[in-house]
Amino acid sequence: MLKQGTFELLFLGLCFVILQFWWIRLTIKKGRTMDVDKWGQWSTQKKEDQMEITKKRLEKIFRS
């Protein structure tokens, strides 16, 4: 009834659809927050902002 390889093709198709939804979700999330890069990691912009805040705080301490 079912030809050989039908389940394998269905499995690959299901994996493809799941990955597409995952990719679209990450793209939308990045568009809203700009904190996630294409691999789902926090972007370096947030780290740079944190470093800038720390730098200003330390400069303020050393000036006193």
Residue pairs with C-beta under 8 A, 6 or more apart in sequence:
26 36
26 38
26 40
29 36
30 36
30 37
30 38
34 43
34 45
35 42
35 43
35 45
35 46
36 42
36 43
37 43
